[in-house]
Amino acid sequence: MLFVTTALSGLMAGLIQTAPPPVQPPQAPATQTPATQAPVPAAGAPTFELDSVVTTGARPRGSASSDIPPDVTLSAEQIAAYGASNIAELLTYLEPLTRSSRGRADGPPVFLVNGRRISGFREIQGVPPEAIERVDILPEEVALEYGYAADQRVVNFVLRSDFRSTTTELAGRLPVQGGRTTIEIEGNRLHISGPTRWSVDAEHERSTPLFESERDIVRDTVSSPNDTVAGISGGAYRTLLAESERTTARGTFKRDLNNTTQATLSGSLEDRSSQSFNGLPGFRLTVPDSNPFSPPGPGSVQVFRYLDTPAALDRQTDSLTGSLGLVVDGFLGDDWRWTLSGNYDRVETDTVTGRGYDAVNVPFQTRLNANDPTANPYGPLSPSDFTRFADDTANSVSQVLSTELVLTGDVFDLPAGGISSTFRFGADTRSLDSTSIRSGLTLDRSQSRDRFNSQASFNIPIASRRQDVLTAIGDLSANFNVGYEELSDFGGLTTLGFGINWSPIEALSLNVSYTDENGAPTISQLNDPIISTPNVPVFDFRTNQTVLVTRIDGGNQNLNSDNRQVWKAGFNFKPWTETDFRIQSTWTRSLTEDAIAAFPTLTPDLEAALPGRFVRSGGVLIAFDARPLNFERFERQDIRTGFNYSRAFGAASPAATPLPGTPGSARPAGIPGGGGGGGPIRMGQGGPGGGGGGGGFMGAMSAMGGMRPGQGRFNLSLYHTVRLQDEIVIATGLPVLDLLDGAATGSRGGSPRNEIQAQGGVFRNGMGAFVNANWREGTRVDGGTGPDLNFSDQATVNLNVFIDLNSQASWVAKFPWLKGGRVSFGVQNLFDTRPEVTASSGGTPLNYQPDYLDPQGRLVSLTFRKILL
């Protein structure tokens, strides 16, 4: 009994010293039962075994306010195995787990922090992974309970209750083939003290351009043998990847206003610029037979020349983005939570596109016709002898001001529990003002939209093991949601949805849902400035050749709203209670009418359906209009199945297993506590290796009470997607375009019927590795009367290895500046696989060459990250 009392005293002392009480609704305290007595936990309540102590509670700290359990929960040690530097990088690794097939586009998931809404992703983007206690990934239905639409998954980051860090990072990336270098430097200061959190981030990134001449691209050029820059024009002044630069600053401040209300203010400013080149301007000159430079023989001679002025066909883009967000939330009594948020975003973009020189009215041709002895058509050419067109310009300013109120609580009690409800009321105003000058003609466009929206969702419990109601059928609940928005330019749009969640046994959960939603095009899709890009290579199926055309992008004011209906059914199965292994499978069917889509890959079917979008001269394609459009119907079905497995391995070092009640003793996951005596965790402090709650990764893990020094953990996940249907109907009366059998919407061909994503990570003693592998089945594009294009299967493997230098005592002793450091080495596309495209007529079209589809190939990166405080 003395042993148990000592353990309890040590645990409670740590909790009291390190965890200021956060704002949360009153709830019954957890009960603690000595292990020598029979513990009597509440029915259905999770339990945490703490050596000889069992603690029971309603749900882990920071959990989402939902009865729907997470599909995946990642502990701190599992997160460490990914080797990410911040939350933004971590999310790229978690993409297979956070992907949703129910959204209108591949947008980001809904983000929560400690179970609460946030002011925007900028609030947490630079947070280091050591500050994360766990990550819960929840299904789309949970988004309804936070006032969002049920079209994206929910990711809840539970942050540590006390944490301090100052981090700096320097990273470099370059392809093995060379030609491009990216340098990034960033810093972050994070302070968490109970309910108070603030952070400041800054980062700068610069990438050099990558030119065609630096890759193995075969381009047919028409030039004179005497043209001194003919060999340059095909690649040296045509970029595959633009030169770019980005500078970002972010800041967040959160604190409690009183014992029931908290507020968060965040802001960011980002400046981006890029410059790309579209080759050299070319001219076809005629040398009269009377000209002193005319070669022997009768008649005039045609000479094709390039003018060595790459800036004449370049494009420069500059954008400045500013965002400001405020979230205030609190509780009304014991049952209701309210959240009031406001955001302002402004984006200004300037684009300048060079149009080259007048190829018809050429002053130099006049000199040739006059037999000017100083006008040598085979010698160096001066730009002053040619007439340059004025540049095309485009300026756009987008602004959004929005506010939203969300109320969540129980409206009625049933035997199986309360009927939880969420009510959302919002209003926003958006504007997009653009001015474009094309070929000397000015076009001013302005689009604004005022929107009022509301949504109500209800979750109705029917059976509950916890409440001892209809326990024979397990846990069963139904949800219903309805939404309405009034748009000043599109009128009223509605949303209706319902779902059922059933858990017949604790290890298995099943869900079925349906959503019927109307959606309007964005004002960017309606009103983006018109931009023309010359010399864009496209494969023309009609003529079986690659041609350089002018591509027209921008907004389309004739777009209509769409209607999307989505059915979803799936299950989540955890067969072994003591093993972290889950199997998931989801079937999704979506039907979108009047679907709003970007312009797809040019195919004979597309040109036959939309002849007005294509411009030909003498049968040769010279331009096409790539602005977004409405398709009559999209219809898709797929099944995604996979598993996640994680386990600890290895024995803990003797120094890492202190007696219960002493600093560094184990704690249950989810229970906050400071390393070594209850103070805040400061990253970078403590001895090498972080034993007993010290610094670095291992110190964070030890203080969490999970993986102890000497132990390791590995993660493994594997997901397979099979597409059963992926069809498009462009317009009434036109044939169905089957993306699984010959149709295409992108440069990578149609939709692969099968895709596999695999991930694996291992972490031990401060060292780790993470592998991400993807495989997609080959596809085919039906060329109609022209050749077919066959796209091969492709498998890519990405590798990231890292080492926490605090775990290397001898290194730190010899080089003290390594303390708190971490080195990461990454390889994207480890085996340098490229898409292989072949035409049925033989050969590979220019814009489908491997180096064109994937200019970088194998990409290596080296990152040094240091925790200063």
C-alpha positions in Angstrom: 0.0 0.0 0.0 2.9 2.3 0.7 4.2 1.6 -2.8 0.9 2.6 -4.3 0.6 5.7 -2.2 4.1 6.8 -3.2 3.3 6.3 -6.9 0.1 8.3 -6.6 1.8 11.1 -4.8 4.6 11.4 -7.4 2.1 11.4 -10.2 -0.2 14.0 -8.7 2.7 16.3 -7.7 3.9 16.2 -11.3 0.5 17.0 -12.6 -0.2 19.9 -10.2 3.2 21.5 -10.9 3.2 21.3 -14.6 -0.3 21.6 -15.9 -2.2 24.9 -15.3 -5.9 24.1 -15.7 -7.1 24.7 -19.2 -10.4 26.2 -20.1 -12.8 23.2 -20.2 -16.3 22.4 -19.1 -16.8 20.9 -15.6 -16.6 17.2 -15.5 -16.4 14.4 -12.9 -12.9 13.8 -11.7 -11.1 10.7 -12.6 -11.0 7.9 -10.1 -7.8 6.2 -9.0 -7.8 2.7 -7.7 -4.9 0.9 -6.0 -3.8 -2.1 -8.0 -4.2 -4.3 -5.0 -7.9 -3.7 -5.1 -10.3 -4.7 -7.9 -10.6 -1.6 -10.1 -14.1 -0.6 -11.1 -13.9 1.7 -14.1 -16.9 3.3 -15.6 -18.5 1.3 -18.4 -16.8 2.0 -21.7 -14.2 4.5 -20.1 -10.6 4.1 -21.4 -8.1 3.0 -18.8 -4.4 3.7 -18.5 -2.1 1.3 -16.7 0.5 3.1 -14.7 2.8 0.5 -13.2 0.6 -0.6 -10.2 -2.0 2.2 -10.7 -5.1 2.2 -13.0 -6.5 5.5 -13.9 -9.9 5.9 -15.6 -11.4 8.9 -17.3 -14.0 10.1 -19.8 -11.6 10.6 -22.8 -7.9 11.6 -23.3 -7.0 15.3 -22.9 -7.6 17.4 -25.9 -9.8 15.0 -27.7 -12.3 16.1 -30.3 -15.9 16.7 -29.1 -17.3 13.7 -30.8 -18.6 10.2 -30.0 -17.1 9.0 -33.3 -13.7 7.5 -32.5 -10.5 8.5 -34.4 -9.6 6.3 -37.4 -6.0 6.7 -36.5 -4.2 7.9 -33.4 -0.5 8.7 -33.4 1.5 8.9 -30.2 4.5 11.2 -29.7 6.9 8.4 -30.4 5.1 7.4 -33.6 5.3 11.0 -34.7 9.0 11.0 -34.0 9.5 8.1 -36.3 8.4 10.3 -39.3 11.4 12.6 -38.8 9.5 15.7 -39.7 10.8 19.2 -38.8 7.4 20.8 -38.3 3.7 20.2 -38.6 3.6 21.3 -42.3 6.2 18.6 -43.2 4.5 16.0 -41.0 1.2 16.5 -42.9 3.0 15.7 -46.2 4.0 12.3 -44.7 0.5 11.8 -43.3 -1.2 12.4 -46.6 -2.3 8.8 -47.2 -4.0 8.9 -43.8 -5.7 12.3 -44.2 -6.8 12.0 -47.8 -10.5 12.3 -48.4 -12.3 11.3 -51.6 -15.4 13.2 -50.8 -14.2 16.8 -51.4 -14.6 18.9 -54.5 -10.9 19.0 -54.8 -7.8 17.7 -53.0 -8.0 20.3 -50.3 -6.4 20.1 -46.9 -8.2 18.5 -44.0 -9.9 20.3 -41.1 -7.4 21.2 -38.4 -8.1 21.3 -34.7 -5.8 22.0 -31.7 -6.6 20.3 -28.5 -10.1 19.5 -29.8 -10.9 23.2 -30.7 -11.2 25.1 -33.9 -8.2 27.3 -34.9 -7.9 30.6 -36.7 -6.1 28.9 -39.7 -3.3 26.6 -40.6 -0.8 29.4 -40.2 -1.5 29.2 -36.4 0.3 25.8 -36.2 2.3 25.5 -39.4 5.8 26.0 -37.9 5.1 24.1 -34.6 7.9 21.5 -34.1 6.8 17.8 -33.7 8.3 17.6 -30.3 5.5 19.8 -29.0 2.9 17.4 -30.1 1.5 14.9 -27.6 -0.5 13.0 -30.1 -2.4 13.3 -33.4 -6.0 12.1 -33.9 -7.2 11.6 -37.5 -11.0 11.4 -37.6 -13.6 10.7 -40.4 -15.4 13.4 -42.4 -18.5 13.2 -40.3 -16.7 14.8 -37.3 -16.2 18.0 -39.4 -20.0 18.5 -39.1 -19.7 18.7 -35.3 -17.4 21.7 -35.7 -19.5 23.6 -38.3 -17.6 22.4 -41.4 -19.0 20.6 -44.4 -18.5 16.8 -44.3 -16.1 16.7 -47.2 -12.7 16.6 -45.5 -11.2 14.5 -42.8 -10.4 16.1 -39.4 -6.8 16.2 -37.9 -6.6 17.1 -34.3 -3.2 18.0 -32.9 -3.0 17.7 -29.1 -0.1 19.9 -28.0 1.9 19.4 -24.8 0.6 21.5 -21.9 4.1 23.0 -21.1 6.8 23.4 -23.7 9.5 25.9 -24.8 11.7 25.8 -27.9 13.6 28.0 -30.2 14.6 26.2 -33.4 16.5 27.2 -36.5 16.8 25.1 -39.7 18.9 25.3 -42.8 18.1 23.0 -45.7 19.4 22.5 -49.2 17.8 20.4 -52.1 19.1 19.6 -55.5 18.5 17.0 -58.2 21.2 14.4 -58.8 21.2 15.5 -62.4 22.0 19.1 -61.3 20.7 22.3 -62.8 18.6 23.5 -59.9 19.3 24.3 -56.3 16.9 25.2 -53.5 18.0 26.7 -50.2 15.7 27.3 -47.3 16.3 28.8 -43.9 13.7 29.1 -41.2 13.3 29.8 -37.5 10.6 29.2 -34.9 10.0 30.3 -31.3 7.3 28.5 -29.5 6.1 29.0 -25.9 3.4 26.9 -24.3 2.5 27.4 -20.7 -0.8 25.8 -19.8 -3.6 27.8 -21.6 -1.1 30.4 -22.9 0.6 29.8 -26.2 2.5 32.0 -28.6 4.8 31.4 -31.5 6.7 33.3 -34.2 8.0 31.8 -37.4 10.0 33.2 -40.3 11.3 31.4 -43.4 13.0 32.2 -46.7 13.4 29.9 -49.7 15.0 30.4 -53.1 15.2 28.1 -56.1 17.3 28.6 -59.2 15.8 28.0 -62.6 16.0 24.7 -64.5 16.4 24.9 -68.3 15.6 22.4 -71.0 19.2 22.4 -72.1 20.1 20.9 -68.7 17.9 17.8 -69.3 17.7 15.1 -72.0 14.9 16.7 -74.0 14.8 16.3 -77.8 13.2 19.3 -79.5 13.0 19.7 -83.2 14.2 23.1 -84.2 14.0 24.8 -87.6 17.0 27.0 -88.1 19.6 28.2 -90.5 22.9 26.3 -90.4 24.6 29.7 -89.9 22.4 30.7 -86.9 24.9 31.2 -84.1 22.2 30.9 -81.4 20.1 28.1 -83.1 21.3 25.5 -80.7 20.6 27.8 -77.7 17.0 28.5 -78.6 15.8 25.0 -78.1 16.6 24.8 -74.4 19.0 27.3 -72.9 16.3 29.9 -72.7 13.3 27.7 -72.0 12.7 26.9 -68.4 11.3 23.6 -67.2 11.1 25.0 -63.6 11.0 28.7 -62.9 13.3 30.6 -60.7 11.4 31.4 -57.5 11.8 33.1 -54.2 9.5 33.1 -51.1 9.7 34.9 -47.8 7.1 34.2 -45.0 6.5 35.6 -41.5 3.9 34.2 -39.1 2.8 34.9 -35.5 0.2 33.5 -33.1 -0.9 34.4 -29.6 -3.4 32.5 -27.5 -4.5 33.0 -23.9 -7.5 32.6 -21.6 -9.7 35.6 -21.1 -11.4 34.1 -18.1 -12.1 30.7 -16.7 -14.5 29.8 -19.5 -13.2 31.8 -22.5 -10.0 31.8 -24.6 -8.9 33.8 -27.6 -6.3 33.2 -30.4 -4.9 35.9 -32.7 -2.8 34.9 -35.7 -1.4 36.6 -38.8 1.0 35.9 -41.7 2.6 37.8 -44.5 4.1 36.1 -47.6 5.9 37.5 -50.5 6.5 35.3 -53.6 8.1 35.9 -56.9 9.1 33.8 -59.9 10.5 34.2 -63.4 10.3 31.7 -66.3 11.5 31.8 -69.9 9.7 30.6 -73.0 12.6 30.5 -75.4 14.0 33.0 -77.9 11.9 35.0 -80.5 12.4 33.7 -84.0 12.1 35.2 -87.5 11.9 33.9 -91.0 13.9 36.4 -93.2 13.9 36.5 -97.0 17.2 37.3 -98.7 16.6 38.6 -102.3 18.8 37.2 -105.0 20.1 40.7 -105.6 21.3 41.0 -102.0 25.1 41.0 -101.6 24.7 38.3 -99.0 22.5 36.0 -101.2 24.2 32.7 -101.9 24.9 31.7 -105.5 21.9 30.5 -107.5 18.7 32.0 -108.8 15.9 33.2 -106.6 15.5 34.4 -103.1 16.6 32.4 -100.0 14.7 31.8 -96.7 16.7 32.2 -93.5 15.3 31.4 -90.0 17.0 33.3 -87.2 16.6 33.6 -83.5 17.2 36.9 -81.7 19.3 36.5 -78.6 16.9 38.3 -76.2 15.4 35.8 -73.7 13.6 38.6 -71.8 11.4 39.2 -74.7 9.5 35.9 -74.0 9.8 35.7 -70.2 7.2 35.8 -67.5 7.5 37.5 -64.1 5.0 36.9 -61.4 4.9 38.6 -58.0 2.4 38.1 -55.3 1.9 39.4 -51.7 -0.4 37.6 -49.4 -1.5 38.8 -46.0 -3.8 37.0 -43.5 -5.2 37.9 -40.1 -7.4 35.7 -38.0 -9.1 35.8 -34.6 -10.9 33.0 -32.7 -12.7 33.4 -29.4 -14.4 30.4 -27.9 -15.8 29.4 -24.5 -18.6 27.6 -22.7 -22.1 28.4 -21.8 -22.9 26.4 -18.8 -21.9 22.7 -18.7 -23.2 21.6 -22.0 -22.7 24.3 -24.7 -19.6 25.5 -26.4 -19.5 28.6 -28.6 -16.8 29.7 -31.1 -16.7 33.1 -32.8 -14.1 33.5 -35.6 -13.1 36.2 -38.0 -10.6 36.3 -40.9 -9.3 38.7 -43.4 -7.2 37.7 -46.4 -5.7 39.8 -49.2 -3.7 38.6 -52.2 -2.3 40.9 -54.8 -0.7 39.3 -57.9 1.2 41.0 -60.7 2.1 39.1 -63.9 4.2 40.4 -66.8 4.5 38.3 -70.0 6.8 39.1 -72.9 5.2 38.8 -76.3 8.3 38.9 -78.3 8.8 40.8 -81.6 6.6 41.6 -84.6 7.4 38.8 -87.1 5.4 40.5 -90.0 6.6 44.1 -90.0 10.3 43.6 -89.6 12.6 46.7 -90.1 15.6 44.4 -90.7 13.7 42.8 -93.6 13.3 46.3 -95.1 17.0 46.7 -95.0 17.5 43.4 -96.7 15.0 44.3 -99.4 17.0 47.5 -100.0 20.2 45.5 -100.3 21.8 47.3 -97.4 25.4 46.1 -97.3 25.6 46.5 -93.5 22.5 44.2 -93.0 24.1 40.7 -92.8 21.3 38.1 -92.3 24.0 35.6 -91.2 25.8 37.8 -88.8 24.9 38.9 -85.3 21.5 40.5 -85.1 20.7 43.7 -83.1 17.3 44.0 -81.3 17.1 47.6 -82.5 16.5 46.2 -86.0 13.2 44.6 -84.9 10.0 45.8 -83.4 9.2 44.5 -80.0 5.6 44.1 -78.9 4.6 45.7 -75.6 4.4 43.2 -72.7 1.1 41.8 -71.6 0.4 42.6 -68.0 -2.2 41.4 -65.4 -2.9 42.6 -61.9 -5.4 41.1 -59.6 -6.4 41.9 -56.0 -8.4 39.3 -54.1 -9.9 40.1 -50.6 -12.0 38.1 -48.2 -13.6 39.2 -45.0 -15.5 36.6 -43.0 -17.0 35.9 -39.7 -18.6 32.8 -38.2 -20.4 31.7 -35.0 -20.6 28.0 -34.1 -22.7 26.7 -31.2 -22.3 23.1 -30.0 -24.2 21.3 -27.3 -26.9 18.8 -26.4 -30.5 19.8 -27.2 -32.3 16.8 -25.7 -31.5 13.8 -23.6 -32.3 10.2 -24.7 -31.7 7.0 -22.8 -28.6 6.3 -24.9 -27.3 9.8 -24.4 -27.8 13.4 -25.4 -28.7 14.5 -28.9 -25.6 16.6 -29.7 -26.1 19.5 -32.1 -24.0 22.0 -33.9 -25.3 25.3 -35.3 -23.2 27.5 -37.6 -24.1 31.0 -38.7 -21.7 32.9 -41.0 -21.3 35.8 -43.3 -18.5 36.8 -45.7 -17.7 39.3 -48.5 -15.3 38.5 -51.3 -14.0 40.6 -54.1 -11.7 40.1 -57.0 -10.6 43.1 -59.1 -8.4 42.5 -62.1 -6.9 44.5 -64.9 -5.2 42.8 -67.9 -3.6 44.3 -71.0 -3.3 41.8 -73.9 -2.0 43.0 -77.3 -2.5 46.6 -76.2 -6.2 46.1 -75.2 -7.1 46.8 -71.6 -9.7 44.7 -69.9 -11.0 45.7 -66.4 -13.1 43.1 -64.5 -14.6 43.2 -61.1 -16.4 40.5 -59.2 -17.8 40.6 -55.7 -19.9 38.2 -53.7 -21.7 38.6 -50.4 -22.6 35.3 -48.7 -24.7 34.4 -45.7 -24.6 30.8 -44.6 -26.1 28.6 -42.0 -25.8 24.9 -41.1 -27.3 22.6 -38.5 -26.2 19.1 -37.7 -27.6 16.6 -35.1 -26.1 13.4 -33.8 -28.8 11.1 -32.3 -27.6 8.2 -30.1 -29.8 5.1 -30.4 -27.9 2.4 -28.5 -25.0 2.7 -26.1 -22.9 0.2 -24.2 -21.8 3.0 -21.9 -25.3 4.0 -21.0 -26.5 0.3 -20.9 -29.1 0.9 -23.6 -29.7 -1.8 -26.2 -26.3 -3.2 -25.4 -27.0 -6.3 -27.6 -26.5 -4.2 -30.7 -23.5 -2.2 -29.4 -23.2 1.5 -30.0 -25.4 3.0 -32.7 -26.0 6.6 -33.7 -27.5 8.5 -36.6 -26.6 12.0 -37.8 -28.4 14.5 -39.9 -27.3 17.8 -41.3 -28.8 20.6 -43.4 -27.2 23.8 -44.7 -28.2 26.8 -46.7 -26.2 29.7 -48.2 -27.4 32.8 -50.0 -25.0 34.2 -52.5 -25.4 37.6 -54.0 -24.5 36.4 -57.5 -25.9 32.8 -57.4 -28.9 32.9 -55.2 -29.7 30.2 -52.7 -27.8 26.9 -52.5 -28.6 24.0 -50.2 -26.8 21.0 -48.5 -28.4 17.9 -47.1 -26.8 14.9 -45.5 -27.3 12.0 -43.1 -25.2 9.1 -41.8 -25.2 6.1 -39.5 -22.4 5.0 -37.2 -22.5 1.5 -35.7 -20.1 -0.3 -33.5 -21.5 -3.8 -32.8 -18.3 -4.7 -30.8 -15.6 -2.4 -29.4 -13.1 -3.6 -32.0 -15.3 -2.7 -35.0 -17.0 0.5 -36.2 -19.1 0.8 -39.4 -20.4 4.0 -41.0 -22.6 4.9 -43.9 -23.3 8.5 -45.1 -24.9 10.5 -47.9 -24.4 14.1 -48.9 -26.3 16.2 -51.5 -24.6 19.6 -51.9 -24.9 22.5 -54.3 -21.7 24.6 -54.9 -20.9 27.8 -56.7 -17.7 28.5 -58.6 -15.1 30.6 -56.8 -14.8 34.2 -57.8 -11.2 33.3 -59.0 -12.7 30.8 -61.4 -15.1 33.5 -62.5 -12.9 36.5 -62.7 -9.2 35.7 -62.8 -7.4 38.0 -65.2 -6.9 36.7 -68.8 -3.3 35.6 -69.3 -1.8 34.4 -72.6 1.3 32.2 -72.5 3.1 31.7 -75.8 5.2 28.8 -77.0 3.5 26.1 -74.9 4.3 22.6 -76.3 1.2 20.4 -76.7 0.8 17.1 -78.5 -1.7 17.5 -81.4 -3.4 14.1 -81.9 -4.8 15.2 -85.3 -1.4 15.9 -86.9 0.6 13.5 -84.7 3.1 16.1 -83.8 4.1 18.4 -80.9 3.4 22.1 -81.7 4.0 25.3 -79.8 0.8 27.1 -79.1 -0.6 30.0 -77.2 -2.4 29.0 -74.0 -5.1 31.3 -72.6 -5.9 31.1 -68.9 -8.1 33.1 -66.6 -11.7 33.3 -65.3 -14.9 32.2 -67.0 -17.9 34.4 -66.1 -20.3 31.9 -67.7 -19.7 29.1 -65.2 -22.8 27.7 -63.4 -23.1 26.1 -60.0 -22.8 22.4 -59.6 -24.5 19.7 -57.6 -22.6 16.9 -55.9 -24.0 13.7 -54.4 -21.7 11.4 -52.4 -22.4 8.0 -50.9 -19.8 6.5 -48.5 -19.6 3.3 -46.6 -16.7 1.9 -44.6 -15.4 0.1 -41.5 -12.5 0.4 -39.0 -11.4 -2.8 -37.3 -8.9 -3.2 -34.5 -8.7 -6.9 -34.0 -6.3 -7.0 -31.0 -6.8 -4.8 -28.0 -3.1 -4.8 -26.9 -1.7 -4.4 -30.5 -1.7 -1.1 -32.3 -3.1 -2.6 -35.6 -6.1 -1.2 -37.5 -7.7 -2.2 -40.8 -9.8 0.4 -42.7 -11.8 0.2 -45.9 -14.0 2.8 -47.5 -16.2 2.7 -50.6 -17.1 6.1 -52.1 -19.4 6.9 -55.0 -19.8 10.5 -56.2 -21.9 12.1 -58.9 -21.3 15.7 -59.8 -23.7 17.4 -62.3 -22.6 20.6 -64.0 -19.1 19.8 -62.6 -16.7 22.8 -62.5 -13.3 21.6 -63.8 -10.0 22.9 -65.1 -9.5 22.4 -68.8 -8.3 18.8 -69.3 -5.7 17.3 -71.6 -6.2 18.0 -75.3 -7.7 15.0 -77.0 -9.7 14.4 -80.2 -12.9 13.8 -78.1 -12.4 17.1 -76.3 -11.8 19.1 -79.5 -14.9 17.5 -81.1 -17.0 18.5 -78.1 -15.6 22.0 -77.7 -14.5 23.2 -81.1 -14.7 26.9 -80.1 -11.9 26.4 -77.6 -9.3 25.6 -80.3 -7.8 27.8 -83.0 -6.2 26.2 -86.1 -4.5 27.8 -89.1 -4.1 25.6 -92.1 -5.0 22.6 -89.9 -2.2 23.4 -87.5 -3.1 24.1 -83.9 -1.9 27.6 -82.8 -3.9 28.4 -79.7 -6.4 27.0 -77.2 -8.6 28.4 -74.4 -7.8 26.6 -71.1 -10.2 28.5 -68.8 -12.4 26.4 -66.5 -15.7 25.1 -67.7 -18.8 23.1 -66.7 -19.0 19.5 -67.6 -22.4 17.9 -67.7 -21.4 15.1 -65.3 -18.6 13.5 -63.4 -19.2 10.0 -61.9 -16.7 8.2 -59.8 -16.5 5.1 -57.6 -13.5 3.7 -55.7 -12.6 1.4 -52.7 -9.7 2.3 -50.5 -8.5 -0.3 -48.1 -5.4 -0.4 -45.9 -3.9 -1.0 -42.5 -1.8 0.8 -39.9 0.6 -1.0 -37.6 2.9 0.3 -34.9 4.8 -1.2 -32.0 7.7 -0.4 -29.7 10.7 -2.7 -29.6 13.9 -3.2 -27.6 14.5 -3.0 -23.9 14.7 0.2 -22.0 18.0 1.2 -20.6 18.3 0.6 -16.8 18.7 4.3 -16.2 15.4 4.9 -17.9 13.3 2.9 -15.5 13.2 4.8 -12.2 11.1 3.7 -9.3 7.5 4.8 -9.4 7.0 8.3 -8.0 10.5 9.5 -8.8 11.2 12.0 -11.6 11.0 10.4 -15.0 8.7 7.6 -13.9 6.1 6.4 -16.5 2.9 8.3 -17.1 -0.2 7.2 -19.1 -0.3 8.5 -22.6 -2.4 11.7 -22.7 -1.5 12.7 -19.1 0.6 15.9 -19.2 3.7 16.2 -17.2 7.1 17.7 -17.2 10.3 15.8 -17.4 12.2 15.3 -14.2 10.2 17.1 -11.6 7.3 18.9 -13.2 8.9 21.9 -14.8 8.2 22.9 -18.4 10.0 20.9 -21.1 12.7 23.0 -22.8 14.0 21.4 -25.9 17.8 21.2 -26.3 18.4 21.1 -22.5 19.6 18.0 -20.6 22.4 15.7 -21.2 23.2 13.8 -24.4 20.6 11.2 -25.1 17.9 13.0 -23.0 17.8 10.3 -20.3 15.3 10.8 -17.5 13.4 13.6 -19.2 16.3 15.4 -20.8 16.5 17.3 -24.2 16.1 16.3 -27.8 13.7 13.8 -29.2 14.4 11.2 -26.5 13.8 13.7 -23.8 10.5 14.6 -25.2 9.5 11.0 -25.5 10.6 10.2 -22.0 8.7 13.1 -20.5 5.7 11.9 -22.4 5.8 8.6 -20.6 5.9 6.6 -23.8 9.0 5.2 -25.5 11.8 5.2 -23.0 15.5 5.7 -23.9 16.9 2.5 -25.3 13.6 1.5 -26.8 12.5 2.1 -30.4 9.3 2.2 -32.4 8.4 1.5 -35.9 5.3 2.4 -38.0 3.9 0.6 -41.1 0.9 1.5 -43.2 -0.3 0.2 -46.6 -3.2 1.4 -48.6 -4.7 0.2 -51.9 -7.1 2.1 -54.0 -9.1 0.5 -56.8 -11.2 2.7 -59.0 -14.4 1.1 -60.2 -15.6 4.0 -62.2 -14.3 7.4 -63.4 -16.3 8.9 -66.2 -17.0 12.3 -67.6 -19.8 13.5 -69.9 -18.8 16.9 -71.4 -22.3 17.8 -72.8 -25.6 16.2 -73.7 -25.5 13.9 -76.7 -21.7 13.4 -76.5 -20.1 10.0 -75.7 -19.0 9.1 -72.2 -15.3 9.7 -71.6 -14.0 6.8 -69.5 -10.8 7.9 -67.7 -10.1 4.3 -66.9 -10.2 3.4 -70.6 -8.7 5.9 -73.0 -9.8 9.3 -71.8 -7.6 11.8 -69.9 -7.8 15.0 -67.9 -4.1 15.6 -67.1 -0.6 15.3 -68.5 -0.1 12.0 -66.7 -2.8 10.3 -68.8 -6.1 8.9 -67.5 -6.9 7.6 -64.0 -5.0 4.5 -62.9 -7.3 1.7 -61.9 -5.1 0.6 -59.1 -2.8 2.7 -56.8 -0.8 1.5 -53.7 0.7 3.7 -51.0 3.1 2.3 -48.5 4.9 4.0 -45.6 7.3 2.7 -43.0 9.2 4.4 -40.2 11.6 3.3 -37.5 13.1 5.3 -34.6 15.5 4.3 -31.9 18.1 6.0 -29.7 17.8 9.3 -31.5 18.1 7.8 -35.0 15.4 7.1 -37.5 14.4 6.4 -41.1 11.1 6.9 -42.9 10.2 5.4 -46.3 7.2 6.5 -48.5 6.5 4.4 -51.6 3.8 4.9 -54.2 2.8 2.8 -57.2 0.3 3.6 -59.9 -0.9 1.4 -62.7 -0.3 2.4 -66.3 -3.0 4.2 -68.4 -3.8 4.8 -72.0 -5.1 7.8 -74.0 -7.2 7.1 -77.0 -5.9 9.2 -79.9 -9.0 8.7 -82.1 -7.8 9.0 -85.7 -4.3 9.8 -84.4 -1.9 7.6 -82.3 -2.7 6.3 -78.9 -0.5 7.2 -76.0 0.5 4.5 -73.5 1.6 5.5 -70.0 3.7 2.9 -68.1 3.3 1.9 -64.5 5.4 3.9 -62.1 6.7 3.3 -58.7 8.5 6.0 -56.6 10.2 5.6 -53.3 11.2 8.5 -51.0 13.6 8.0 -48.1 14.4 10.2 -45.2 17.0 9.3 -42.5 17.8 11.5 -39.5 19.8 11.5 -36.3 19.2 13.5 -33.1 22.8 14.6 -32.2 21.9 14.8 -28.5 21.9 11.0 -28.6 25.6 11.0 -29.7 27.4 11.8 -26.5 30.9 11.6 -27.9 30.1 13.9 -30.8 28.5 16.5 -28.5 31.5 16.3 -26.1 33.9 17.0 -28.9 31.8 19.6 -30.7 29.5 21.3 -28.2 27.7 23.3 -30.9 26.1 20.1 -32.0 24.0 20.0 -28.8 20.3 20.2 -29.6 21.0 19.6 -33.3 19.5 17.1 -35.8 20.7 16.2 -39.2 18.3 14.8 -41.9 19.2 13.4 -45.3 16.4 12.8 -47.8 16.1 11.3 -51.2 13.0 11.8 -53.2 12.4 9.3 -56.1 15.2 7.1 -54.8 15.4 4.9 -57.9 15.0 7.8 -60.3 11.9 6.4 -62.0 10.2 8.6 -64.6 6.9 8.2 -66.4 7.4 6.5 -69.8 5.0 7.5 -72.5 5.0 5.9 -76.0 2.8 6.7 -79.0 1.4 3.8 -80.9 3.0 5.3 -84.0 6.4 5.1 -82.3 8.5 7.5 -80.3 7.6 9.9 -77.5 6.0 13.3 -78.1 8.0 16.3 -76.8 5.8 17.2 -73.9 5.5 13.6 -72.7 9.3 13.0 -72.6 10.4 11.7 -69.1 12.5 14.8 -68.3 9.6 17.0 -69.3 7.0 15.3 -67.1 9.5 15.0 -64.1 12.3 17.5 -64.6 14.0 16.9 -61.2 14.0 13.1 -61.0 16.0 11.9 -58.0 16.2 14.8 -55.6 18.5 14.8 -52.5 18.2 17.1 -49.5 20.3 17.8 -46.5 18.8 19.6 -43.4 20.5 20.8 -40.2 18.1 21.7 -37.5 19.2 23.1 -34.1 17.2 23.7 -31.0 18.7 26.7 -29.3 16.7 26.9 -26.2 
